[in-house]
Amino acid sequence: MTKQEKIQVSLRLPASLVGEFDRLADILDRDRTWVMQKALASYLASEGAEILADATGLEELDRGESVDLDDVLEKARKLVAAADRRRALRAG
């Protein structure tokens, strides 16, 4: 496993939230930092990932990297029509 660079981060949190992290750390026999890292990684893998994907999509639109909906629908219609023709040929 490669060693990742570490950066010191300081933040203020409500005492009750820190207390919950401490309780989890005690239950899991881990330190608070480990529990907080897991919580942050979980957030980034779910809600954070959605936000980043949305931002990436908006950036692509701003750069003009998009496909016209009418073009997509026309391509879908052609694919469906071709599938219908193949099905009709097989049926007889």
OpenMM code with the backbone's topology and positions (N, CA, C; nanometers):
from openmm import Vec3, app, unit

residues = "MET THR LYS GLN GLU LYS ILE GLN VAL SER LEU ARG LEU PRO ALA SER LEU VAL GLY GLU PHE ASP ARG LEU ALA ASP ILE LEU ASP ARG ASP ARG THR TRP VAL MET GLN LYS ALA LEU ALA SER TYR LEU ALA SER GLU GLY ALA GLU ILE LEU ALA ASP ALA THR GLY LEU GLU GLU LEU ASP ARG GLY GLU SER VAL ASP LEU ASP ASP VAL LEU GLU LYS ALA ARG LYS LEU VAL ALA ALA ALA ASP ARG ARG ARG ALA LEU ARG ALA GLY".split()
positions = [
    Vec3(0.0846, -0.1179, 0.0000),
    Vec3(0.0000, 0.0000, 0.0000),
    Vec3(0.0887, 0.1236, 0.0000),
    Vec3(0.0566, 0.2221, -0.0847),
    Vec3(0.1362, 0.3435, -0.0894),
    Vec3(0.0905, 0.4378, 0.0209),
    Vec3(0.1846, 0.5122, 0.0713),
    Vec3(0.1545, 0.6067, 0.1783),
    Vec3(0.1031, 0.7367, 0.1164),
    Vec3(-0.0141, 0.7809, 0.1594),
    Vec3(-0.0714, 0.9036, 0.1056),
    Vec3(-0.0216, 1.0233, 0.1840),
    Vec3(-0.0037, 1.1347, 0.1133),
    Vec3(0.0356, 1.2580, 0.1789),
    Vec3(-0.0759, 1.3002, 0.2741),
    Vec3(-0.0394, 1.3470, 0.3894),
    Vec3(-0.1369, 1.3910, 0.4891),
    Vec3(-0.1313, 1.5428, 0.5007),
    Vec3(-0.2468, 1.6050, 0.5203),
    Vec3(-0.2575, 1.7486, 0.5386),
    Vec3(-0.3342, 1.7733, 0.6672),
    Vec3(-0.2827, 1.8588, 0.7504),
    Vec3(-0.3493, 1.8947, 0.8758),
    Vec3(-0.4687, 1.9844, 0.8453),
    Vec3(-0.5851, 1.9503, 0.8999),
    Vec3(-0.7067, 2.0296, 0.8818),
    Vec3(-0.7646, 2.0578, 1.0200),
    Vec3(-0.8010, 2.1825, 1.0425),
    Vec3(-0.8632, 2.2196, 1.1697),
    Vec3(-1.0036, 2.2704, 1.1414),
    Vec3(-1.0976, 2.2316, 1.2242),
    Vec3(-1.2331, 2.2812, 1.2099),
    Vec3(-1.3031, 2.2814, 1.3438),
    Vec3(-1.4027, 2.3631, 1.3543),
    Vec3(-1.4832, 2.3707, 1.4763),
    Vec3(-1.6121, 2.2930, 1.4514),
    Vec3(-1.6441, 2.2066, 1.5469),
    Vec3(-1.7656, 2.1257, 1.5374),
    Vec3(-1.8418, 2.1365, 1.6682),
    Vec3(-1.9733, 2.1158, 1.6622),
    Vec3(-2.0491, 2.1127, 1.7870),
    Vec3(-1.9967, 2.0005, 1.8783),
    Vec3(-1.9925, 2.0292, 2.0072),
    Vec3(-1.9409, 1.9319, 2.1033),
    Vec3(-2.0175, 1.7998, 2.0956),
    Vec3(-2.1478, 1.8075, 2.0701),
    Vec3(-2.2268, 1.6839, 2.0638),
    Vec3(-2.1846, 1.5965, 1.9463),
    Vec3(-2.1484, 1.6588, 1.8340),
    Vec3(-2.1046, 1.5828, 1.7176),
    Vec3(-1.9698, 1.5159, 1.7449),
    Vec3(-1.8792, 1.5916, 1.8046),
    Vec3(-1.7487, 1.5343, 1.8404),
    Vec3(-1.7689, 1.4206, 1.9396),
    Vec3(-1.8618, 1.4386, 2.0318),
    Vec3(-1.8918, 1.3333, 2.1291),
    Vec3(-1.9379, 1.2050, 2.0615),
    Vec3(-2.0170, 1.2189, 1.9565),
    Vec3(-2.0625, 1.0998, 1.8837),
    Vec3(-1.9465, 1.0313, 1.8112),
    Vec3(-1.8570, 1.1114, 1.7527),
    Vec3(-1.7385, 1.0528, 1.6895),
    Vec3(-1.6531, 0.9806, 1.7937),
    Vec3(-1.6380, 1.0421, 1.9110),
    Vec3(-1.5592, 0.9793, 2.0172),
    Vec3(-1.6235, 0.8490, 2.0632),
    Vec3(-1.7541, 0.8490, 2.0740),
    Vec3(-1.8239, 0.7263, 2.1166),
    Vec3(-1.8036, 0.6147, 2.0141),
    Vec3(-1.8171, 0.6483, 1.8865),
    Vec3(-1.7925, 0.5496, 1.7811),
    Vec3(-1.6487, 0.4989, 1.7867),
    Vec3(-1.5563, 0.5910, 1.8067),
    Vec3(-1.4151, 0.5526, 1.8136),
    Vec3(-1.3923, 0.4544, 1.9284),
    Vec3(-1.4537, 0.4813, 2.0434),
    Vec3(-1.4401, 0.3900, 2.1582),
    Vec3(-1.4989, 0.2528, 2.1268),
    Vec3(-1.6183, 0.2514, 2.0675),
    Vec3(-1.6845, 0.1242, 2.0349),
    Vec3(-1.6008, 0.0436, 1.9368),
    Vec3(-1.5433, 0.1120, 1.8386),
    Vec3(-1.4665, 0.0450, 1.7335),
    Vec3(-1.3197, 0.0247, 1.7701),
    Vec3(-1.2805, 0.0745, 1.8865),
    Vec3(-1.1411, 0.0672, 1.9300),
    Vec3(-1.0485, 0.1311, 1.8254),
    Vec3(-1.0900, 0.2479, 1.7770),
    Vec3(-1.0150, 0.3279, 1.6796),
    Vec3(-1.0012, 0.4682, 1.7350),
    Vec3(-0.9213, 0.5504, 1.6691),
    Vec3(-0.9141, 0.6892, 1.7139),
    Vec3(-1.0160, 0.7741, 1.6391),
    Vec3(-1.0402, 0.8935, 1.6934),
    Vec3(-1.1398, 0.9837, 1.6359),
    Vec3(-1.1068, 1.0163, 1.4907),
    Vec3(-0.9811, 1.0363, 1.4588),
    Vec3(-0.9410, 1.0700, 1.3225),
    Vec3(-0.9836, 0.9616, 1.2249),
    Vec3(-0.9645, 0.8361, 1.2613),
    Vec3(-1.0017, 0.7254, 1.1737),
    Vec3(-1.1513, 0.7282, 1.1455),
    Vec3(-1.2319, 0.7497, 1.2515),
    Vec3(-1.3777, 0.7529, 1.2355),
    Vec3(-1.4190, 0.8703, 1.1472),
    Vec3(-1.3591, 0.9850, 1.1687),
    Vec3(-1.3936, 1.1025, 1.0877),
    Vec3(-1.3520, 1.0827, 0.9421),
    Vec3(-1.2367, 1.0211, 0.9186),
    Vec3(-1.1946, 0.9934, 0.7814),
    Vec3(-1.2943, 0.9018, 0.7123),
    Vec3(-1.3415, 0.7987, 0.7823),
    Vec3(-1.4418, 0.7077, 0.7239),
    Vec3(-1.5707, 0.7843, 0.6921),
    Vec3(-1.6126, 0.8716, 0.7820),
    Vec3(-1.7356, 0.9485, 0.7605),
    Vec3(-1.7217, 1.0405, 0.6399),
    Vec3(-1.6072, 1.1086, 0.6298),
    Vec3(-1.5857, 1.1982, 0.5162),
    Vec3(-1.5761, 1.1210, 0.3854),
    Vec3(-1.5076, 1.0072, 0.3871),
    Vec3(-1.4961, 0.9251, 0.2655),
    Vec3(-1.6336, 0.8742, 0.2225),
    Vec3(-1.7163, 0.8366, 0.3180),
    Vec3(-1.8517, 0.7896, 0.2867),
    Vec3(-1.9342, 0.9022, 0.2232),
    Vec3(-1.9226, 1.0212, 0.2777),
    Vec3(-1.9935, 1.1362, 0.2213),
    Vec3(-1.9485, 1.1625, 0.0775),
    Vec3(-1.8167, 1.1612, 0.0567),
    Vec3(-1.7646, 1.1866, -0.0780),
    Vec3(-1.8071, 1.0789, -0.1770),
    Vec3(-1.8225, 0.9560, -0.1314),
    Vec3(-1.8619, 0.8459, -0.2203),
    Vec3(-2.0099, 0.8519, -0.2566),
    Vec3(-2.0901, 0.9199, -0.1775),
    Vec3(-2.2332, 0.9250, -0.2072),
    Vec3(-2.2744, 1.0655, -0.2482),
    Vec3(-2.3178, 1.1452, -0.1546),
    Vec3(-2.3689, 1.2789, -0.1866),
    Vec3(-2.2628, 1.3670, -0.2526),
    Vec3(-2.1415, 1.3606, -0.2034),
    Vec3(-2.0339, 1.4400, -0.2620),
    Vec3(-2.0088, 1.4040, -0.4072),
    Vec3(-2.0148, 1.2746, -0.4387),
    Vec3(-1.9928, 1.2284, -0.5760),
    Vec3(-2.1016, 1.2823, -0.6691),
    Vec3(-2.2246, 1.2865, -0.6202),
    Vec3(-2.3345, 1.3398, -0.7016),
    Vec3(-2.3134, 1.4886, -0.7297),
    Vec3(-2.2725, 1.5627, -0.6287),
    Vec3(-2.2494, 1.7064, -0.6451),
    Vec3(-2.1358, 1.7303, -0.7445),
    Vec3(-2.0272, 1.6535, -0.7307),
    Vec3(-1.9140, 1.6688, -0.8231),
    Vec3(-1.9535, 1.6318, -0.9656),
    Vec3(-2.0334, 1.5267, -0.9820),
    Vec3(-2.0786, 1.4871, -1.1161),
    Vec3(-2.1666, 1.5956, -1.1777),
    Vec3(-2.2559, 1.6533, -1.0972),
    Vec3(-2.3404, 1.7624, -1.1463),
    Vec3(-2.2558, 1.8821, -1.1883),
    Vec3(-2.1561, 1.9163, -1.1066),
    Vec3(-2.0689, 2.0301, -1.1384),
    Vec3(-1.9913, 2.0032, -1.2670),
    Vec3(-1.9444, 1.8804, -1.2845),
    Vec3(-1.8723, 1.8442, -1.4064),
    Vec3(-1.9639, 1.8579, -1.5278),
    Vec3(-2.0868, 1.8118, -1.5150),
    Vec3(-2.1831, 1.8237, -1.6239),
    Vec3(-2.2120, 1.9683, -1.6592),
    Vec3(-2.2266, 2.0525, -1.5590),
    Vec3(-2.2509, 2.1946, -1.5850),
    Vec3(-2.1301, 2.2602, -1.6524),
    Vec3(-2.0104, 2.2208, -1.6089),
    Vec3(-1.8892, 2.2736, -1.6731),
    Vec3(-1.8833, 2.2316, -1.8200),
    Vec3(-1.9217, 2.1074, -1.8493),
    Vec3(-1.9239, 2.0599, -1.9880),
    Vec3(-2.0244, 2.1393, -2.0706),
    Vec3(-2.1413, 2.1658, -2.0130),
    Vec3(-2.2412, 2.2468, -2.0834),
    Vec3(-2.1883, 2.3874, -2.1099),
    Vec3(-2.1223, 2.4451, -2.0096),
    Vec3(-2.0659, 2.5792, -2.0273),
    Vec3(-1.9628, 2.5829, -2.1398),
    Vec3(-1.8911, 2.4716, -2.1600),
    Vec3(-1.7914, 2.4656, -2.2673),
    Vec3(-1.8548, 2.4258, -2.4009),
    Vec3(-1.9866, 2.4041, -2.4018),
    Vec3(-2.0554, 2.3663, -2.5246),
    Vec3(-2.0429, 2.2191, -2.5576),
    Vec3(-2.0032, 2.1388, -2.4615),
    Vec3(-1.9863, 1.9943, -2.4825),
    Vec3(-2.1158, 1.9225, -2.4459),
    Vec3(-2.2138, 1.9367, -2.5319),
    Vec3(-2.3420, 1.8730, -2.5049),
    Vec3(-2.4001, 1.8168, -2.6337),
    Vec3(-2.5041, 1.7384, -2.6186),
    Vec3(-2.5736, 1.6797, -2.7329),
    Vec3(-2.7160, 1.7324, -2.7306),
    Vec3(-2.7632, 1.7737, -2.8456),
    Vec3(-2.8989, 1.8249, -2.8570),
    Vec3(-2.9992, 1.7139, -2.8299),
    Vec3(-3.0992, 1.7407, -2.7481),
    Vec3(-3.1994, 1.6403, -2.7129),
    Vec3(-3.2710, 1.5875, -2.8360),
    Vec3(-3.3024, 1.6719, -2.9312),
    Vec3(-3.3701, 1.6270, -3.0525),
    Vec3(-3.2854, 1.5255, -3.1294),
    Vec3(-3.1538, 1.5469, -3.1310),
    Vec3(-3.0645, 1.4511, -3.1971),
    Vec3(-3.0669, 1.3157, -3.1267),
    Vec3(-3.0665, 1.3190, -2.9942),
    Vec3(-3.0711, 1.1944, -2.9162),
    Vec3(-3.2024, 1.1210, -2.9411),
    Vec3(-3.3126, 1.1941, -2.9406),
    Vec3(-3.4430, 1.1318, -2.9634),
    Vec3(-3.4530, 1.0729, -3.1033),
    Vec3(-3.4000, 1.1430, -3.2027),
    Vec3(-3.4026, 1.0913, -3.3402),
    Vec3(-3.3212, 0.9624, -3.3504),
    Vec3(-3.2054, 0.9598, -3.2882),
    Vec3(-3.1248, 0.8380, -3.2904),
    Vec3(-3.1985, 0.7228, -3.2222),
    Vec3(-3.2667, 0.7525, -3.1109),
    Vec3(-3.3434, 0.6492, -3.0408),
    Vec3(-3.4567, 0.5976, -3.1289),
    Vec3(-3.5256, 0.6865, -3.1997),
    Vec3(-3.6343, 0.6451, -3.2900),
    Vec3(-3.5815, 0.5527, -3.3999),
    Vec3(-3.4646, 0.5877, -3.4548),
    Vec3(-3.4051, 0.5041, -3.5594),
    Vec3(-3.3674, 0.3661, -3.5052),
    Vec3(-3.3132, 0.3612, -3.3847),
    Vec3(-3.2780, 0.2323, -3.3243),
    Vec3(-3.4012, 0.1461, -3.3009),
    Vec3(-3.5086, 0.2078, -3.2529),
    Vec3(-3.6332, 0.1342, -3.2286),
    Vec3(-3.6919, 0.0855, -3.3603),
    Vec3(-3.6905, 0.1700, -3.4627),
    Vec3(-3.7446, 0.1307, -3.5934),
    Vec3(-3.6644, 0.0153, -3.6518),
    Vec3(-3.5317, 0.0191, -3.6393),
    Vec3(-3.4477, -0.0894, -3.6908),
    Vec3(-3.4760, -0.2188, -3.6149),
    Vec3(-3.4933, -0.2099, -3.4859),
    Vec3(-3.5250, -0.3292, -3.4065),
    Vec3(-3.6612, -0.3846, -3.4460),
    Vec3(-3.7578, -0.2963, -3.4703),
    Vec3(-3.8911, -0.3415, -3.5141),
    Vec3(-3.8835, -0.4121, -3.6492),
    Vec3(-3.8037, -0.3586, -3.7420),
    Vec3(-3.7879, -0.4227, -3.8733),
    Vec3(-3.7260, -0.5611, -3.8604),
    Vec3(-3.6210, -0.5737, -3.7777),
    Vec3(-3.5576, -0.7055, -3.7571),
    Vec3(-3.6552, -0.8050, -3.6961),
    Vec3(-3.7321, -0.7575, -3.6023),
    Vec3(-3.8314, -0.8441, -3.5371),
    Vec3(-3.9360, -0.8898, -3.6371),
    Vec3(-3.9790, -0.7990, -3.7243),
    Vec3(-4.0812, -0.8325, -3.8245),
    Vec3(-4.0261, -0.9352, -3.9247),
    Vec3(-3.8994, -0.9183, -3.9620),
    Vec3(-3.8375, -1.0148, -4.0557),
    Vec3(-3.8274, -1.1536, -3.9941),
    Vec3(-3.7939, -1.1604, -3.8682),
    Vec3(-3.7840, -1.2894, -3.8009),
    Vec3(-3.9207, -1.3561, -3.7828),
    Vec3(-4.0243, -1.2735, -3.7657),
    Vec3(-4.1579, -1.3273, -3.7432),
    Vec3(-4.2193, -1.3819, -3.8708),
    Vec3(-4.1653, -1.3428, -3.9812),
    Vec3(-4.2190, -1.4063, -4.0981),
    Vec3(-4.2478, -1.3198, -4.2101),
] * unit.nanometer
topology = app.Topology()
chain = topology.addChain("A")
for resn in residues:
    res = topology.addResidue(resn, chain)
    for name in ("N", "CA", "C"):
        topology.addAtom(name, app.Element.getBySymbol(name[0]), res)
